[in-house]
Amino acid sequence: MSHLLRNIRSIICIFEKYAKDDGDCDTLSKGELKQLIQTEFADVIVVSTVLHLLDTDCDGKVGFEEFTVLVFKVVK
């Protein structure tokens, strides 16, 4: 597996690790997103602002597609 594919797989695994806490593996609840950010991104990001910016469909959750926006913004 290429380095790029391993990194993409890693991003997917991190998303799934936190999304499964409430039993819904397709989205991150506010609490799950907060835990992910606090653990994986330390003190670089404010959770409520990120949730507001990423939750494009305004359902109070962050889906994988919405989550990838954050990942690509951080690595940019």
NUTOR-402378 format. One record per residue (C-alpha): residue in three letters; x, z, y. Coordinates in steps of 0.05 Angstrom, whole numbers. Each point is the difference from the previous one (the first is absolute). Layout:
<tipas>
+------+--------+--------+--------+
| resn |     px |     pz |     py |
+------+--------+--------+--------+
|  ALA |      X |      Z |      Y |
...
+------+--------+--------+--------+
</tipas>
This chain:
<tipas>
+------+--------+--------+--------+
| resn |     px |     pz |     py |
+------+--------+--------+--------+
|  MET |      0 |      0 |      0 |
|  SER |     27 |    -19 |     68 |
|  HIS |     17 |     52 |     53 |
|  LEU |    -58 |    -25 |     43 |
|  LEU |    -51 |      6 |    -57 |
|  ARG |     25 |     70 |    -16 |
|  ASN |    -11 |     20 |     73 |
|  ILE |    -70 |    -30 |      1 |
|  ARG |    -16 |     36 |    -65 |
|  SER |     26 |     65 |     31 |
|  ILE |    -46 |     -8 |     60 |
|  ILE |    -60 |    -12 |    -47 |
|  CYS |     19 |     61 |    -42 |
|  ILE |      5 |     45 |     61 |
|  PHE |    -68 |    -23 |     25 |
|  GLU |    -31 |     12 |    -69 |
|  LYS |     34 |     68 |     -7 |
|  TYR |    -36 |     27 |     61 |
|  ALA |    -65 |    -40 |     -5 |
|  LYS |    -16 |     29 |    -69 |
|  ASP |     -5 |     72 |     24 |
|  ASP |    -74 |     -5 |     14 |
|  GLY |    -15 |    -46 |    -59 |
|  ASP |     -6 |    -64 |     42 |
|  CYS |     63 |    -40 |    -13 |
|  ASP |    -19 |    -57 |     47 |
|  THR |      1 |     39 |     66 |
|  LEU |     35 |     57 |     35 |
|  SER |    -45 |     54 |     28 |
|  LYS |     22 |     33 |     65 |
|  GLY |     30 |     58 |    -40 |
|  GLU |     37 |    -47 |    -48 |
|  LEU |     27 |    -41 |     58 |
|  LYS |     23 |     63 |     35 |
|  GLN |     36 |     24 |    -62 |
|  LEU |     33 |    -68 |    -11 |
|  ILE |     24 |     -3 |     72 |
|  GLN |     24 |     72 |      1 |
|  THR |     38 |     -9 |    -65 |
|  GLU |     24 |    -72 |      4 |
|  PHE |      8 |    -10 |     75 |
|  ALA |     15 |     71 |     21 |
|  ASP |    -13 |     14 |     74 |
|  VAL |      4 |    -71 |     25 |
|  ILE |    -74 |    -16 |      1 |
|  VAL |    -63 |     37 |     25 |
|  VAL |    -54 |     -4 |    -54 |
|  SER |    -64 |     -4 |     41 |
|  THR |     29 |    -57 |     42 |
|  VAL |     23 |    -38 |    -62 |
|  LEU |    -67 |      8 |    -34 |
|  HIS |    -36 |    -26 |     62 |
|  LEU |     47 |    -59 |      5 |
|  LEU |      0 |    -19 |    -74 |
|  ASP |    -74 |     11 |    -16 |
|  THR |    -22 |    -69 |     23 |
|  ASP |    -67 |      4 |    -35 |
|  CYS |    -15 |     70 |     29 |
|  ASP |    -18 |     31 |    -67 |
|  GLY |     44 |     62 |     10 |
|  LYS |     47 |    -23 |    -55 |
|  VAL |     61 |    -45 |     -5 |
|  GLY |     -2 |    -55 |    -52 |
|  PHE |     63 |    -30 |    -29 |
|  GLU |     -3 |    -61 |     46 |
|  GLU |     -7 |     46 |     60 |
|  PHE |     57 |     44 |    -27 |
|  THR |     48 |    -59 |     -5 |
|  VAL |     -7 |    -10 |     75 |
|  LEU |     32 |     68 |      9 |
|  VAL |     56 |    -14 |    -50 |
|  PHE |     19 |    -65 |     33 |
|  LYS |     -3 |     30 |     70 |
|  VAL |     46 |     57 |    -22 |
|  VAL |     52 |    -46 |    -33 |
|  LYS |     -2 |    -52 |     56 |
+------+--------+--------+--------+
</tipas>
